[in-house]
């Protein structure tokens, strides 16, 4: 039996299309954004990501890491990022391995793909004193370029804008 959950977030509250059937090039669209999205955009709570680079990634784990990598490096100020290996695997929804060689053959291949695409300069796996592993990632040229294109980060004296989320929906888990 498999369990799953779905959540749908609408980015367009509605849209309107106007045009003439004789000339489709003159179609016009009007899009109404939900207030929560418009408030976040106006507050510049936006992370820019390179969709073309994302599409070029082949490994699902590399794609998952790519999505969160921007936030991790933004929070670190563009410096090295460390993640607990087991927590990272749980976060990505993959099975954690106990041997370094197996870790390098699974998660390592996804991280290697990010190195090839220059989003990571390099990565390393280190054992902690408690026996667990941590993954260390160094920012590559791609992530540095993406961070430079972001809106300016807040200074110490400024408060971040409040993130507004869409209204909660009733989600249910269905077992098949």
Secondary structure, 3 states (H helix, E strand, C coil): CCEECCCCCCCCCEEEEEEECCEEEEEEEEEECCHHHHHHHHCCCCCCCCHHHHHHCCCHHHHHHHHHHHHHHHHCCCCCEEEEHHHHHHHHCCCCCCCHHHHHHCHHHHHHHHHHCCCEEEEEEEECCCCCEEEEEEECHHHHHHHHCCCCCCCCCCCCCCCCCCCCCCCCCEEC
